[in-house]
């Protein structure tokens, strides 16, 4: 049942913007140049039309990209499920493959964000990615398990950052 009373301005604006984007893309496809598109859509200059076209094109690409990302993640999840019995039996090759799958999955989902550390010596910021094995809960546990921790602290000479 339709609502009575005041119409929502947000919905109307959203719909009008989507219609403008569709018209702008139709004009681009038909070979019109940005200044011509701006004039047809009522923009004072080409900047508004350019921004509209850019947003419309980004939206066209974003949806299929996200769909493709979800398909890839689902495929990786399926492979992990199939590897589970070998992993549970301690098969090192399966564990290695599973770790590679997890690395790829983390990259697809943006889980490996760099960590920024302020240099106490006033030098440049240091960025790195912390990668802990699944069984390690801390750097100390990792050091105990692997014996290897790489120190990426910038070296200083004469009080200056290297």
C-alpha positions as CSV (number, residue, x, y, z in Angstrom):
1,X,0.0,0.0,0.0
2,X,1.5,3.4,-1.0
3,X,2.3,5.8,1.8
4,X,0.4,9.0,2.1
5,X,1.7,12.3,3.0
6,X,5.1,13.9,2.3
7,X,7.3,12.2,-0.4
8,X,10.8,11.3,0.5
9,X,13.3,13.8,-1.1
10,X,16.2,11.3,-0.6
11,X,14.5,8.6,-2.8
12,X,13.6,11.2,-5.4
13,X,17.2,12.6,-5.5
14,X,18.7,9.1,-5.7
15,X,16.4,8.1,-8.5
16,X,17.1,11.3,-10.4
17,X,20.9,10.8,-10.0
18,X,20.7,7.2,-11.2
19,X,18.7,8.3,-14.2
20,X,21.2,11.0,-15.0
21,X,24.0,8.5,-14.7
22,X,22.3,6.2,-17.1
23,X,21.6,9.0,-19.6
24,X,25.3,10.2,-19.3
25,X,26.5,6.7,-20.1
26,X,24.1,6.4,-23.0
27,X,25.5,9.7,-24.4
28,X,29.1,8.5,-23.9
29,X,28.2,5.3,-25.8
30,X,26.6,7.3,-28.6
31,X,29.9,9.3,-29.0
32,X,29.1,12.6,-27.3
33,X,31.9,14.5,-25.7
34,X,31.9,15.6,-22.1
35,X,31.0,19.3,-22.8
36,X,28.0,18.2,-24.9
37,X,26.9,15.8,-22.2
38,X,27.2,18.6,-19.6
39,X,25.0,20.8,-21.7
40,X,22.4,18.1,-22.3
41,X,22.2,17.2,-18.6
42,X,22.0,20.8,-17.4
43,X,25.5,21.2,-15.9
44,X,27.1,24.6,-16.0
45,X,30.4,23.2,-17.2
46,X,32.1,19.9,-18.1
47,X,33.3,19.2,-14.5
48,X,29.9,18.1,-13.2
49,X,29.3,15.8,-16.1
50,X,32.8,14.4,-15.9
51,X,32.3,13.5,-12.2
52,X,28.9,12.0,-12.9
53,X,30.4,9.8,-15.8
54,X,33.3,8.8,-13.6
55,X,31.0,7.7,-10.7
56,X,28.8,5.8,-13.1
57,X,31.7,3.9,-14.7
58,X,33.1,3.1,-11.3
59,X,29.8,1.7,-10.2
60,X,29.6,-0.4,-13.3
61,X,33.0,-2.0,-12.6
62,X,32.5,-2.3,-8.8
63,X,29.6,-4.6,-8.9
64,X,31.1,-7.3,-11.2
65,X,34.5,-6.9,-9.3
66,X,32.7,-7.6,-6.0
67,X,30.8,-10.5,-7.5
68,X,34.0,-12.0,-8.9
69,X,35.7,-11.6,-5.5
70,X,32.9,-13.4,-3.8
71,X,33.1,-16.3,-6.3
72,X,36.9,-16.5,-5.7
73,X,36.4,-16.6,-2.0
74,X,33.7,-19.3,-2.2
75,X,36.0,-21.4,-4.4
76,X,38.9,-21.0,-2.0
77,X,36.6,-21.9,0.9
78,X,35.5,-25.0,-1.0
79,X,39.1,-26.1,-1.6
80,X,39.9,-25.7,2.1
81,X,37.0,-27.9,3.0
82,X,38.3,-30.6,0.6
83,X,41.8,-30.3,2.2
84,X,40.5,-30.6,5.7
85,X,40.8,-34.4,6.1
86,X,44.5,-34.3,4.9
87,X,45.2,-31.3,7.2
88,X,43.7,-33.1,10.2
89,X,45.9,-36.1,9.4
90,X,49.0,-33.8,9.5
91,X,49.8,-33.9,5.8
92,X,52.4,-31.2,5.4
93,X,51.7,-30.7,1.7
94,X,48.0,-30.1,2.4
95,X,48.9,-27.7,5.2
96,X,51.2,-25.8,2.9
97,X,48.5,-25.6,0.2
98,X,46.0,-24.5,2.8
99,X,48.2,-21.7,4.0
100,X,48.6,-20.5,0.4
101,X,44.9,-20.6,0.0
102,X,44.5,-18.6,3.2
103,X,47.1,-16.0,2.1
104,X,45.2,-15.6,-1.2
105,X,41.9,-15.3,0.7
106,X,43.3,-12.6,3.0
107,X,44.6,-10.6,0.0
108,X,41.2,-10.8,-1.7
109,X,39.4,-9.7,1.4
110,X,42.0,-7.0,2.4
111,X,42.8,-8.7,5.7
112,X,46.5,-8.1,5.6
113,X,46.5,-4.4,6.3
114,X,49.9,-2.9,6.9
115,X,50.7,-1.8,10.4
116,X,52.2,1.6,10.8
117,X,54.7,2.2,13.6
118,X,55.9,5.7,14.6
119,X,59.7,5.8,14.8
120,X,60.8,6.8,18.3
121,X,63.9,8.4,16.8
122,X,61.8,10.8,14.7
123,X,62.6,9.1,11.5
124,X,60.2,7.9,8.8
125,X,57.1,5.8,9.7
126,X,57.7,2.1,9.4
127,X,55.0,-0.1,7.7
128,X,54.9,-3.8,7.8
129,X,52.4,-6.7,7.7
130,X,52.3,-9.0,10.8
131,X,52.0,-12.6,9.7
132,X,51.5,-15.0,12.6
133,X,51.1,-18.8,12.0
134,X,47.6,-19.9,13.0
135,X,48.7,-21.5,16.2
136,X,50.7,-18.5,17.4
137,X,48.9,-16.0,19.6
138,X,51.8,-13.6,20.0
139,X,55.3,-12.7,18.7
140,X,56.8,-14.5,21.7
141,X,55.0,-17.7,20.7
142,X,56.1,-17.3,17.1
143,X,59.7,-16.7,18.2
144,X,59.5,-19.9,20.4
145,X,58.1,-21.9,17.5
146,X,60.2,-20.7,14.7
147,X,63.2,-19.1,16.3
148,X,62.9,-16.3,13.6
149,X,61.7,-12.8,14.0
150,X,62.9,-10.2,11.5
151,X,63.6,-6.8,13.1
152,X,62.8,-4.1,10.5
153,X,63.6,-1.1,12.8
154,X,65.6,1.5,10.8
155,X,69.2,1.7,11.8
156,X,70.5,5.0,13.0
157,X,73.9,6.6,12.7
158,X,75.0,9.8,14.5
159,X,71.4,10.1,15.8
160,X,69.9,10.4,12.3
161,X,67.5,7.8,10.8
162,X,69.1,5.7,8.0
